[in-house]
Amino acid sequence: ITVLGAFPVDLDYDYCFANGIRVLSAAPAFGRQVAEMALGMAIACARGIVDGHQAMQDGTEIYSKAGNVGNFNLYGKLVGLIGYGGLARSLHPLLKPFGCHITAYDAWLGERFLRRQGVSPQPLEELMETSQFIFVLAVPSDENRALLDRALLERIRPDAALILVSRAHLVDFDALTELLHAGCFRAAIDVFPQEPLDPAHPIRSAPNVVLSAHRAGSVKEAHWEIGEMVLDDLEAIGKGVPPQRMQRAEPELAPRYASTRVKGHRSS
């Protein structure tokens, strides 16, 4: 059984494991694409690129230093990664040229492992308080639904940017929307609790926010790679060896997968 992205919650994994049915996800094909978009959205958010473009089109642009009030760059900043799975591991090398100090919180991984990957383990509360760029990258599970609640979101520093590219499942979206309207911090968001997003949703009018319609991963290169991955793994299985490229569902993790399907959008 092959799925395009997140493992579905309503699949009978016990039956599959007991009967030798492999459950494979093509999610790794989206990792580099989402990471690239996350980096671009982070820079666009922090540097005010979208607002600056709109001002130019409207004829209300402000030039030079006066047009950069409140903006900040990525170089040398403290970056916090929430989750250190496939998305974070694709993003990490893209951040290296910027000389950032990178910390990570992952409830499923040990501190020794994280240090070996070149990131500093950090408690979630501390990460939220200290990071100037916070990337939400964790795999959705029943354990992390609304992980970033109002109390944690209120810890974000006013000169910081939150980049949400995994699933809206991880965030109290109502609280996030309210805090953004209050100007508490900046954000770049690619995923939403309901998709398509309600035309009247207040997040659409929040200041200092970059919005994208769940486009980070689904580009043509990712879909080409999915085809290559499926063919490569079918060949491997045909030779009697385990799949090499797609992500395999694991018995230890299957019970923890969370449903993240949103209205009008297929899980991916």
SEKE-305425 format. One record per residue: residue in one letter; x, y, z of N, C-alpha, C in turn. Coordinates in steps of 0.1 Angstrom, whole numbers, padded with zeros to 4 digits, always signed. Each point is the difference from the previous one (the first is absolute). Layout:
// residues N
AXYZXYZXYZ ...
This chain:
// residues 268
I+0009-0012+0000-0009+0012+0000+0009+0012+0000 T-0002+0009-0010+0008+0012-0001-0009+0012+0002 V+0005+0010+0009-0008+0012+0002+0009+0012-0004 L-0006+0011-0004+0008+0011-0005+0007+0008+0011 G-0006+0000+0012+0007+0008+0010-0002-0006+0014 A-0007+0007+0009-0001-0005+0014-0008-0013+0000 F+0005-0009+0009-0007-0013+0001-0014+0002+0005 P-0010-0006-0007-0014+0002+0005-0003-0007+0013 V-0008+0007+0008-0003-0005+0013-0010-0012+0000 D-0008-0001-0011-0011-0009+0000+0004-0013-0007 L+0012-0003-0002+0005-0012-0006+0002-0011+0011 D-0003-0012-0003+0001-0011+0010+0015-0005-0001 Y+0009+0007+0008+0014-0003-0001+0003-0014+0006 D-0007-0004+0011+0002-0013+0005-0002-0011-0010 Y-0011+0001-0008-0002-0009-0010+0011+0000-0010 C+0004+0011-0005+0011+0001-0009+0013-0006+0005 F+0004+0003+0012+0012-0005+0005-0001-0015+0002 A-0012-0005+0004-0001-0014+0003+0000-0008-0013 N-0004+0006-0011-0001-0007-0013+0011+0004-0010 G+0010+0006+0005+0011+0003-0009-0002+0010-0011 I-0010+0009+0003-0003+0011-0009+0008+0012+0003 R+0008+0005-0009+0008+0011+0003-0008+0013-0002 V+0001+0009+0009-0006+0013-0001+0011+0011-0002 L+0000+0006-0011+0011+0009-0004-0006+0014-0003 S+0008+0010+0004-0004+0013-0003+0011+0007-0009 A-0005+0008-0009+0009+0007-0009+0003+0014+0005 A-0002+0002+0013+0002+0013+0007+0014+0005-0002 P+0011-0009+0000+0013+0005-0002+0002+0009-0013 A-0008-0003-0010+0001+0008-0013-0004+0015+0003 F-0008+0002+0010-0004+0014+0002+0010+0008+0010 G+0009-0008+0006+0008+0007+0010+0008+0011-0005 R+0008-0001-0011+0008+0010-0005-0008+0012-0005 Q-0012-0003-0006-0008+0010-0005-0006+0009+0011 V-0005-0006+0011-0005+0007+0011+0011+0008+0007 A+0012-0006+0001+0011+0007+0007+0004+0013-0008 E+0000-0001-0013+0004+0011-0008-0011+0011+0001 M-0013-0004+0000-0010+0010+0002+0000+0006+0014 A+0003-0008+0010+0001+0005+0014+0010+0011+0001 L+0012-0003-0006+0011+0010+0000-0004+0013-0007 G-0006-0002-0011-0005+0012-0008-0010+0008+0008 M-0010-0007+0006-0010+0007+0007+0005+0007+0013 A+0010-0006+0006+0006+0006+0012+0007+0013-0004 I+0008+0000-0011+0006+0012-0004-0010+0011-0004 A-0010-0005-0008-0010+0010-0005-0007+0006+0012 C-0003-0008+0010-0007+0005+0012+0009+0010+0008 A+0012-0004+0003+0009+0009+0008+0004+0013-0007 R+0002-0001-0013+0004+0012-0008-0011+0008-0005 G-0013-0004+0002-0011+0007-0005-0001+0001-0015 I+0004-0011-0007+0001+0000-0014-0014+0002-0007 V-0010-0008+0006-0013+0000-0006-0007+0014+0002 D+0001+0005+0012-0005+0013+0002+0007+0011-0008 G+0013-0001-0002+0007+0009-0008-0004+0000-0015 H-0002-0012-0005-0005-0002-0013-0014+0007-0002 Q-0009-0003+0009-0013+0005+0000+0000+0016+0000 A+0009+0005+0009+0001+0015+0001+0004+0006-0014 M+0010-0007-0006+0004+0005-0013-0011+0000-0010 Q-0008-0011+0000-0011+0000-0010-0011+0010+0003 D-0001+0003+0013-0010+0010+0004+0005+0014-0001 G+0013+0002-0002+0006+0013-0001+0002+0007+0014 T+0001-0009+0010+0001+0006+0014+0014-0005+0006 E+0009-0003-0008+0013-0005+0005+0008+0010+0008 I+0007-0005+0010+0009+0008+0008+0014-0004-0003 Y+0009+0009-0003+0014-0004-0005+0010-0002+0012 S+0010-0008-0003+0012-0002+0008-0003-0003+0014 K+0007+0006+0009+0000-0004+0015-0014+0002+0005 A-0007+0010-0004-0014+0003+0006-0009-0011-0004 G+0002-0007-0012-0008-0011-0004+0003-0013+0006 N+0010+0000+0009+0004-0013+0007-0003+0000+0015 V-0008+0009+0004-0003+0000+0015-0007-0013+0004 G+0006-0006+0010-0005-0013+0005+0005-0012-0007 N+0006+0002-0012+0005-0012-0007+0013-0005+0005 F+0003-0013-0002+0013-0006+0005+0004-0011-0009 N+0013-0003+0000+0005-0011-0009+0002-0013+0008 L+0004-0010-0008+0001-0013+0005+0015-0003+0005 Y+0009+0006-0006+0014-0002+0003+0003+0000+0015 G+0007-0010+0005+0004+0000+0014-0010-0001+0011 K-0013-0002-0004-0010+0000+0010-0002-0014+0006 L-0007+0000+0011-0003-0012+0008-0013-0006-0007 V+0001-0012-0005-0011-0007-0007-0004-0012+0008 G-0013-0001+0002-0005-0012+0008-0009-0009-0010 L+0003-0012+0000-0007-0010-0008-0009-0008+0009 I-0013+0000-0002-0009-0008+0007-0003-0013-0008 G+0006-0011+0005+0000-0012-0008+0013-0001-0008 Y+0007-0012+0001+0012-0002-0008-0002-0013-0008 G-0011-0001-0008-0002-0011-0009+0005+0004-0014 G-0007-0005-0010+0004+0002-0014+0000+0014-0004 L-0010+0008+0004+0000+0014-0004+0012+0008+0006 A+0002-0002+0013+0011+0007+0006+0014-0004-0005 R+0001-0013-0003+0013-0005-0006+0003+0005-0014 S-0011+0004-0007+0002+0006-0013+0003+0015+0001 L-0006+0006+0010+0002+0015+0002+0014+0003+0006 H+0004-0009+0009+0013+0003+0007+0011+0004-0009 P+0003-0008-0010+0012+0004-0009-0002+0013-0007 L-0013+0004-0003-0003+0012-0006+0003+0012+0009 L+0000-0002+0013+0002+0011+0009+0015+0002+0003 K+0008-0010-0003+0014+0000+0004+0008+0013-0006 P-0003+0003-0012+0008+0012-0005-0004+0013+0007 F-0011+0000+0007-0004+0013+0007+0007+0001+0014 G+0008-0010+0004+0007+0001+0013-0009+0001+0012 C-0012-0006-0001-0009+0000+0011+0004-0010+0011 H-0003+0003+0012+0001-0010+0011-0014-0007+0000 I+0000-0013-0001-0012-0008-0002-0003-0008+0012 T-0012+0001+0006-0004-0008+0011-0012-0008-0005 A-0004-0011+0007-0011-0008-0004-0007-0006+0012 Y-0013-0002-0002-0008-0007+0010-0007-0011-0008 D+0002-0012+0005-0007-0012-0006-0003-0010+0011 A-0013-0002+0003-0005-0009+0011+0004-0014-0003 W+0003-0004-0012+0003-0014-0003+0014-0003-0001 L+0009+0010+0000+0014-0003-0002+0008+0004+0012 G+0011-0007+0003+0009+0002+0011+0009+0012-0002 E+0005+0005+0011+0009+0012-0001+0014-0004-0007 R+0005-0012+0003+0012-0004-0006-0001-0001-0015 F-0011-0005-0005-0003-0001-0014+0000+0014-0006 L-0007+0009+0006-0001+0014-0006+0013+0006+0000 R+0008-0001+0010+0014+0006+0000+0008-0006-0011 R-0001-0013-0003+0008-0006-0011-0005+0006-0013 Q-0012+0005-0001-0004+0006-0013+0004+0015-0001 G+0007+0005+0010+0005+0014-0001-0010+0010+0005 V-0010-0004+0008-0009+0010+0006+0000-0002+0015 S-0004+0011+0007+0000+0000+0014-0014-0003+0006 P-0001-0011+0007-0013-0003+0006-0005+0012+0009 Q-0013+0003+0000-0005+0011+0009-0014-0003+0004 P-0003+0002+0012-0014-0001+0005-0009+0009-0009 L-0012-0004-0002-0009+0007-0009-0003+0014+0005 E-0002+0002+0013-0003+0013+0005+0012+0010-0002 E+0012-0005+0002+0012+0008-0002+0001+0003-0015 L-0002-0010-0008+0001+0003-0015-0009+0011-0004 M-0012-0001+0005-0010+0010-0004+0004+0014+0005 E+0006+0001+0011+0004+0013+0006+0012+0006-0007 T+0009-0008-0004+0013+0005-0004+0002+0001-0015 S-0006-0008-0008+0002-0001-0014-0006+0012-0008 Q+0008+0005-0009-0005+0011-0009-0008-0006-0012 F+0004-0012-0004-0007-0007-0010-0004-0014+0005 I-0013-0002+0000-0006-0013+0005-0007-0007-0011 F+0006-0012-0004-0006-0008-0011-0008-0011+0006 V-0013-0001-0003-0008-0011+0004+0000-0011-0010 L+0007-0011+0003+0003-0011-0010-0004-0014+0005 A-0006-0001+0012-0002-0013+0006-0011-0008-0008 V+0002-0013+0001-0010-0010-0006-0013+0001+0010 P-0012+0002-0006-0011+0000+0009-0003-0013+0006 S-0003+0001+0013-0004-0012+0008-0011+0003+0010 D-0006-0010+0006-0010+0003+0010+0006+0007+0012 E+0013-0001+0002+0006+0006+0011+0003+0015-0002 N+0001+0004-0012+0004+0014-0002-0011+0009-0006 R-0012-0004+0001-0011+0008-0005-0001+0013+0008 A+0001+0012-0006+0000+0013+0006+0012+0000+0010 L+0011-0006-0004+0012+0001+0009+0004+0014+0003 L-0001+0009-0010+0003+0014+0002-0013+0007+0004 D-0003-0001+0013-0013+0007+0005+0003+0015+0002 R-0010+0006+0005+0001+0015+0002+0011+0003+0009 A+0002-0007+0011+0010+0003+0010+0014-0001-0007 L+0003-0010-0009+0012-0001-0006+0002+0011-0011 L-0011+0003-0007+0001+0010-0011+0003+0014+0006 E-0005+0002+0012+0002+0013+0007+0015+0002+0004 R+0007-0011+0000+0014+0001+0004+0009+0005-0012 I-0005+0000-0012+0008+0004-0011+0004+0014+0001 R+0012+0003-0003+0005+0014+0001-0006+0009-0011 P-0001+0013+0002-0007+0008-0010+0008+0002-0013 D+0013-0002+0001+0008+0001-0012+0003-0014-0006 A-0010-0009+0000+0002-0014-0004-0010-0003-0011 A+0003-0011-0007-0009-0005-0011-0003-0015+0002 L-0012-0003+0000-0005-0014+0001-0003-0005-0015 I+0007-0011-0004-0003-0006-0013-0006-0013+0001 L-0013-0001-0004-0008-0012+0001-0002-0007-0013 V+0007-0011-0002-0001-0007-0012-0003-0015+0001 S-0001-0006+0012-0003-0014+0000-0015-0002+0001 R-0007+0003+0011-0014-0001+0001-0006+0010+0010 A-0011+0006-0003-0007+0009+0009-0004-0007+0013 H-0001-0013-0001-0003-0009+0011+0008+0003+0013 L+0013+0005-0002+0009+0002+0011-0002+0013+0007 V-0009+0009-0005-0001+0013+0006-0015+0003+0003 D-0001+0007+0011-0013+0006+0003-0002+0012-0009 F-0007-0003-0011-0001+0010-0011-0008+0012+0003 D-0010-0001+0008-0008+0012+0005+0009+0009+0008 A+0008-0006+0009+0009+0008+0008+0011+0007-0009 L+0005-0008-0009+0010+0005-0009-0005+0012-0008 T-0012-0001-0005-0006+0011-0008-0002+0012+0009 E-0005-0001+0012-0002+0011+0009+0013+0007+0003 L+0011-0008+0003+0013+0006+0003+0006+0007-0012 L-0002-0005-0012+0005+0007-0012-0007+0013-0002 H-0013+0000+0002-0007+0012-0002+0004+0011+0010 A+0004-0005+0012+0005+0009+0010+0014+0005-0002 G+0007-0005-0011+0013+0004-0003+0011-0006+0009 C-0003-0012+0006+0009-0005+0010+0013-0006-0006 F-0001-0005-0012+0012-0005-0008-0004-0001-0014 R+0009-0005-0008-0003-0003-0015-0002-0014-0002 A-0005-0004-0012-0003-0014-0003+0000-0002-0015 A+0004-0012-0004-0002-0004-0014-0007-0014+0001 I-0011-0001-0007-0009-0012+0002-0004-0006-0013 D+0002-0013-0002-0003-0007-0012-0012-0010+0002 V-0004-0003+0013-0010-0010+0003-0010+0006+0009 F-0013-0005-0001-0011+0006+0007-0009-0011+0005 P-0008+0003+0011-0009-0010+0006-0010-0005-0010 Q-0005+0009-0009-0009-0004-0010+0005+0005-0014 E+0000-0008-0010+0004+0003-0013-0010-0004-0010 P-0005+0008-0009+0004+0014-0002-0003+0009+0012 L+0008+0010+0003-0003+0009+0011-0012+0008-0002 D-0008+0002+0010-0012+0009-0001+0005+0014-0005 P-0007+0005-0010+0004+0013-0005-0001+0011+0011 A-0008-0002+0010-0002+0010+0010+0009-0003+0013 H+0009-0010-0001+0008-0003+0011+0009+0012+0004 P+0001+0003+0013+0007+0012+0003+0015-0001-0002 I+0006-0012-0001+0014-0001-0003+0004+0007-0013 R-0009+0001-0009+0002+0006-0013+0004+0015+0001 S-0005+0007+0010+0003+0014+0002+0010+0003+0011 A+0007-0010+0005+0009+0002+0011+0013+0008-0006 P+0005+0009+0008+0012+0007-0005+0013-0008+0002 N+0010+0003-0009+0013-0007+0001-0001-0015-0001 V-0009-0004-0009-0002-0015-0001+0002-0003-0015 V+0007-0011-0003+0001-0005-0014-0008-0013-0001 L-0010+0000-0009-0009-0011-0001+0002-0008-0013 S-0001-0013+0000+0001-0008-0012-0010-0011+0001 A-0007-0004-0011-0011-0009+0000+0005-0015-0001 H+0007-0004+0011+0005-0014+0001+0007-0004-0013 R+0009+0008-0005+0007-0002-0012+0015-0005+0002 A+0004-0001+0012+0015-0001+0002+0006-0013-0006 G-0008-0011+0001+0006-0012-0005-0004-0005-0014 S-0012+0004-0004-0005-0006-0012+0004+0007-0013 V+0013-0001-0003+0005+0005-0013+0003-0011-0009 K+0002+0003-0013+0002-0011-0009+0012-0009+0003 E+0011+0006+0005+0011-0008+0003-0003-0011+0010 A-0008+0004+0010-0003-0010+0010-0008-0012-0006 H-0009+0003-0008-0009-0010-0006+0009-0009-0010 W+0009+0006-0007+0009-0009-0008+0008-0009+0009 E+0005+0006+0012+0008-0009+0009-0009-0011+0006 I-0012+0002+0002-0009-0010+0006+0000-0012-0010 G-0002+0003-0013+0000-0011-0010+0013-0008+0000 E+0012+0007+0002+0013-0006+0000+0001-0009+0013 M-0005+0006+0011+0000-0008+0013-0008-0013-0001 V-0012+0001-0005-0008-0012-0001+0006-0010-0009 L+0006+0004-0011+0006-0010-0009+0012-0006+0006 D+0008+0008+0007+0012-0005+0007-0003-0010+0011 D-0011+0003+0007-0003-0009+0011-0007-0012-0005 L-0008+0001-0010-0006-0012-0006+0011-0010-0005 E+0010+0006-0006+0012-0008-0004+0006-0007+0012 A+0002+0008+0010+0007-0006+0012-0009-0011+0006 I-0013+0002+0001-0009-0010+0006+0001-0013-0009 G+0000+0003-0013+0000-0012-0010+0013-0008+0002 K+0011+0006+0005+0012-0007+0002+0001-0006+0014 G-0011+0002+0008+0000-0006+0013+0007+0008+0011 V+0002+0013-0002+0006+0009+0010-0010+0011+0004 P+0002+0006+0012-0010+0010+0004+0000+0012-0009 P-0011+0008+0000+0000+0012-0007+0012+0010+0004 Q+0005+0007-0009+0012+0008+0003-0003+0015+0001 R-0010+0004-0007-0002+0015-0001-0012+0005+0007 M-0011-0007+0000-0012+0005+0006+0000-0002+0015 Q-0008+0007+0007+0000-0001+0015-0009-0012+0004 R+0004-0008+0009-0008-0012+0004-0007+0003+0013 A-0013-0004+0000-0007+0001+0013+0006-0010+0010 E+0002+0005+0012+0006-0009+0010-0011-0003+0011 P+0001-0013+0005-0010-0004+0010+0000+0008+0012 E+0011+0006+0004+0001+0008+0012-0007+0013-0001 L+0000+0005-0013-0005+0014-0002-0015+0000-0005 A-0004-0011-0007-0013+0000-0006-0011+0004+0009 P-0001-0005+0013-0011+0004+0008+0000+0015+0004 R+0011+0007-0003+0001+0014+0004-0003+0010-0011 Y-0002-0006-0013-0003+0009-0011-0013+0007+0003 A-0001+0013-0004-0012+0008+0002-0006+0003-0013 S-0013+0001+0000-0008+0004-0012+0002+0015-0001 T+0005+0004-0012+0002+0014-0002-0007+0005-0013 R-0010-0008-0004-0007+0003-0012-0008+0013+0002 V+0000+0009-0009-0008+0012+0001-0010+0001-0011 K-0011+0006+0003-0011+0001-0010+0005+0005-0013 G-0004-0008-0011+0004+0005-0013+0014-0003-0004 H+0008-0007+0008+0014-0002-0004+0004-0015+0004 R+0006-0006-0010+0005-0013+0002+0013+0000+0009 S+0001-0010+0009+0012-0001+0008+0012-0002-0009 S+0011+0009+0002+0012-0001-0008+0012+0004+0008 
